Amino acid sequence: MRVLVTGGAGFIGSHYVRQVLSGAYPALADAEVVVLDKLTYAGNEANLAPVADSPRLRFVRGDITDAQVVAEVMKGVGLVVHFAAESHVDRSILGSADFVLTNVLGTQTLLQAALDAGVDKFVHVSTDEVYGSIESGSWSEDHVLEPNSPYSASKASSDLIARSYFRTHGLPVCVTRCSNNYGPYQFPEKVIPLFVTNLLDGHTVPLYGDGLNVRDWLHVDDHCAGIQLVAEGGRPGEIYNIGGGTELTNRELTERLLAAVGVGWERVEQVADRKGHDRRYSVDITKISTELGYAPKVSFDAGLADTVRWYADNRAWWEPLKRRAALVGK
């Protein structure tokens, strides 16, 4: 089988690629993996270094909005796993054009090429942020979409386009919606790597508002395992939530990160809250658990400790990225 992984040089996409090529998913033991990545600021070929010598890996630098490039890499593909997206909420607040272009038009371009090529399965990787904010309980997959940021609105739009290609054309599409991911190789603009690297360098960390916004944390290894379950057994046209089962306020997360690095609360700077900041996310994972046997395996304590250790041991990976993206702390 040939697998096309879009955004395969990004955080989650590269983890999926490394797992496939290291034999973590028996169903893809002999699969050829084609990575399509534009290598924007968050894409990094170094993320694929552990598997770069694999004869089963082919890397193509290209834009998912480029129909000609997409049609070419889609030839002979049986499975598409679509990670490529602009994904940082703060950046979408500053300017949303790239989010609409990549997340909406790019997804449509891929779907059309997959339809034309007769792809067997298309897994569209989305986010719980499309649901909006929930005060109590958890979202099931049929909950109304109420996105509150330009980023989440663009992802909700792409979800609906993916659904339409199944309903209209019969393209075997599944949509996954995950909670907040963490783990090695995450670009250091996201909260956990930003806080860890700032703290390691003796800087402060910014805590939005009262710090009581709640997120469910999902290790990237569990997320990719869930995606693979959907790729293998997900019903076409269906949506599957993937969660980690650890809900923390941002203040609680900050306390854990301070403890992990061995510093105190004096290293925290309270900052004005983000515009339109969703108060709480929580996904119900009953469907993927019941249908496909999914269960998160990485405990948050162990996963966070391993993640902090990875950033402490891999300064050569993240220091250039922070400088290039002007993310150096103060």
KANOR-V496310 format. One line per field, one symbol per residue. phi: phi as a letter, one per 40 degrees, with the letter a starting at -180 (. if undefined). psi: psi as a letter, one per 20 degrees, with the letter a starting at -180 (. if undefined). burial: # if it has 24 or more other C-alpha atoms within 12 Angstrom, else .. A space follows every 50 residues. Layout:
phi->???
psi->???
burial->???
//
This chain:
phi->.bbcbcgcbcdccccccccdccgcbdcbdbccbbcbacfcdccacccbdc bcccccbbbbcabccccccccccccgccbbbbcdacbcddccccabdccc cccccccccccccccccgccabbccbacccchbbcagbcccccccbcbbd cccccccccccddcccccbgccbbbbbbcccaicgcdcbccccccccccc cgccbcbcfcgbcbbcbbcdccdcccccccdcbccdgcbbcbbbgbcbcc ccccdccccccgbbcccbbcbdcccgcccababcbdcccccbgcacbccc cccccccccccccbdccccccccccfbccb
psi->qpppoqkijafgghggghggijjhnhhkhjqppopopilahiqohhhjgi jhjpiipppporpiiohggghgiipjphpponhpqpjogghhhhpighgg gghfggghgggghhghikqhpoooobqiihicqphraqprijqqpmqiqh ghhhhgghghgghhhghgijpnpqpqorapqraqjppkiqgghggghggh jjrrqpopcijjppqppoqhghghhgghgghhjqppiqppqorijopqqh ggggghhghhikraiijpoprqqqpkopgpqpqpjgghgghikppphoqh ggggghgghghhilhhghghggghjljpa.
burial->.#####################..#..#..##################.. #....###########...##.##################.#...#.### ###############.##################...####.#.#.#### ################...############################### ..######..#.###################################### #.######.##.#...###....#..#########.##...#.###.#.# ..###.##.###..#.###.##....###.
//
